[in-house]
Amino acid sequence: RGLLEYNFHQKRWVWNEDIIRAEYITDNVLHLLSSKMDGLSDNVQTLLKMMACFGSCTSESVIGYLNESVEYAEVRNGLERALIDGFIVTNEEGSLQFVHDKVREAAYNLIPESD
């Protein structure tokens, strides 16, 4: 249906917003993103969940700082995969940001309610 496709040239996920709006399936896109994220390694999931808690944009120095703690020692290892998979990008300021609010929302939804 062409709603969400990976663009190898741009190295990111691209969605057709016109078709999505026309079909009123925003929640399904969120579900699709969440399902894709469920299949990611623990390192990538932890990175995305952590970034989602900080909002749409996170400084790489924050990730470096967290990487020094025992609980988040492997977070930096997930960074490259998250960039390659197109969930996050580096903005003009050098910070990491989600490519879309729905990607951030899907990452945030990975966090169990008990956490």
Kinemage of the C-alpha trace (Angstrom):
@kinemage 1
@onewidth
@group {chain A} dominant
@subgroup {mainchain}
@vectorlist {calphas} color= white
{ca arg a 1} P 0.000 0.000 0.000
{ca gly a 2} L 3.019 2.249 0.191
{ca leu a 3} L 2.256 3.664 3.618
{ca leu a 4} L 5.681 3.105 5.147
{ca glu a 5} L 8.781 2.194 3.168
{ca tyr a 6} L 12.496 2.268 3.803
{ca asn a 7} L 14.287 4.634 1.412
{ca phe a 8} L 17.811 3.258 0.921
{ca his a 9} L 18.980 6.419 -0.825
{ca gln a 10} L 17.887 8.653 2.078
{ca lys a 11} L 18.719 5.901 4.631
{ca arg a 12} L 15.499 6.414 6.570
{ca trp a 13} L 11.886 5.346 6.791
{ca val a 14} L 9.508 7.396 4.679
{ca trp a 15} L 5.728 7.387 4.983
{ca asn a 16} L 3.119 8.759 2.663
{ca glu a 17} L 1.268 11.231 4.885
{ca asp a 18} L -1.442 11.926 2.283
{ca ile a 19} L -2.474 8.271 2.100
{ca ile a 20} L -2.253 7.879 5.869
{ca arg a 21} L -4.490 10.903 6.444
{ca ala a 22} L -6.934 9.732 3.799
{ca glu a 23} L -7.272 6.338 5.442
{ca tyr a 24} L -7.435 7.570 9.043
{ca ile a 25} L -4.973 4.955 10.196
{ca thr a 26} L -2.652 6.949 12.443
{ca asp a 27} L -3.101 4.438 15.273
{ca asn a 28} L -2.213 1.616 12.890
{ca val a 29} L 1.023 3.402 11.960
{ca leu a 30} L 1.843 3.616 15.650
{ca his a 31} L 1.098 -0.103 15.985
{ca leu a 32} L 3.259 -0.857 12.922
{ca leu a 33} L 6.179 1.121 14.357
{ca ser a 34} L 5.787 -0.525 17.769
{ca ser a 35} L 5.773 -3.965 16.144
{ca lys a 36} L 8.941 -3.131 14.204
{ca met a 37} L 10.610 -1.870 17.378
{ca asp a 38} L 9.651 -5.047 19.272
{ca gly a 39} L 11.957 -6.959 16.928
{ca leu a 40} L 14.982 -4.752 17.609
{ca ser a 41} L 17.866 -5.785 19.836
{ca asp a 42} L 17.759 -4.873 23.517
{ca asn a 43} L 20.467 -2.235 22.976
{ca val a 44} L 18.447 -0.419 20.327
{ca gln a 45} L 15.198 -0.687 22.288
{ca thr a 46} L 16.867 0.660 25.419
{ca leu a 47} L 18.315 3.584 23.483
{ca leu a 48} L 14.961 4.442 21.880
{ca lys a 49} L 13.073 4.147 25.178
{ca met a 50} L 15.630 6.297 26.959
{ca met a 51} L 15.529 8.938 24.210
{ca ala a 52} L 11.715 8.927 24.258
{ca cys a 53} L 11.819 9.888 27.937
{ca phe a 54} L 13.907 12.956 27.095
{ca gly a 55} L 11.506 14.115 24.369
{ca ser a 56} L 11.991 14.444 20.642
{ca cys a 57} L 15.659 15.471 20.855
{ca thr a 58} L 18.579 14.199 22.973
{ca ser a 59} L 22.162 15.394 23.179
{ca glu a 60} L 24.745 12.757 22.356
{ca ser a 61} L 26.589 13.782 25.525
{ca val a 62} L 23.576 12.554 27.544
{ca ile a 63} L 23.881 9.178 25.852
{ca gly a 64} L 27.620 9.144 26.605
{ca tyr a 65} L 26.934 9.965 30.252
{ca leu a 66} L 24.296 7.232 30.558
{ca asn a 67} L 26.589 4.785 28.795
{ca glu a 68} L 28.948 5.082 31.794
{ca ser a 69} L 26.332 3.650 34.156
{ca val a 70} L 25.950 -0.102 34.621
{ca glu a 71} L 22.253 -0.093 33.712
{ca tyr a 72} L 22.787 1.702 30.390
{ca ala a 73} L 26.304 0.467 29.548
{ca glu a 74} L 25.236 -0.911 26.162
{ca val a 75} L 23.116 2.062 25.036
{ca arg a 76} L 25.758 3.505 22.714
{ca asn a 77} L 25.913 0.139 20.901
{ca gly a 78} L 22.300 0.636 19.830
{ca leu a 79} L 22.929 4.115 18.471
{ca glu a 80} L 24.348 3.136 15.091
{ca arg a 81} L 21.564 0.612 14.415
{ca ala a 82} L 18.873 3.155 15.329
{ca leu a 83} L 20.457 5.639 12.917
{ca ile a 84} L 20.807 3.039 10.140
{ca asp a 85} L 17.228 1.847 10.615
{ca gly a 86} L 16.058 5.443 10.297
{ca phe a 87} L 14.333 5.829 13.660
{ca ile a 88} L 16.569 8.737 14.641
{ca val a 89} L 18.741 11.289 12.840
{ca thr a 90} L 21.410 13.771 13.806
{ca asn a 91} L 20.085 17.337 13.514
{ca glu a 92} L 21.946 20.547 12.638
{ca glu a 93} L 22.981 21.076 16.275
{ca gly a 94} L 24.507 17.601 16.468
{ca ser a 95} L 21.773 16.274 18.743
{ca leu a 96} L 19.898 13.069 18.081
{ca gln a 97} L 16.218 13.335 17.317
{ca phe a 98} L 13.377 11.081 16.327
{ca val a 99} L 12.412 11.354 12.674
{ca his a 100} L 8.751 11.841 13.610
{ca asp a 101} L 6.627 12.274 16.724
{ca lys a 102} L 4.947 8.920 16.062
{ca val a 103} L 8.349 7.197 16.156
{ca arg a 104} L 8.999 8.772 19.558
{ca glu a 105} L 5.526 7.773 20.728
{ca ala a 106} L 6.061 4.175 19.578
{ca ala a 107} L 9.416 4.086 21.409
{ca tyr a 108} L 7.824 5.479 24.556
{ca asn a 109} L 5.102 2.815 24.352
{ca leu a 110} L 7.804 0.128 24.611
{ca ile a 111} L 8.339 1.139 28.244
{ca pro a 112} L 6.387 -1.215 30.527
{ca glu a 113} L 3.919 0.483 32.864
{ca ser a 114} L 5.789 -1.024 35.803
{ca asp a 115} L 8.883 1.029 34.911
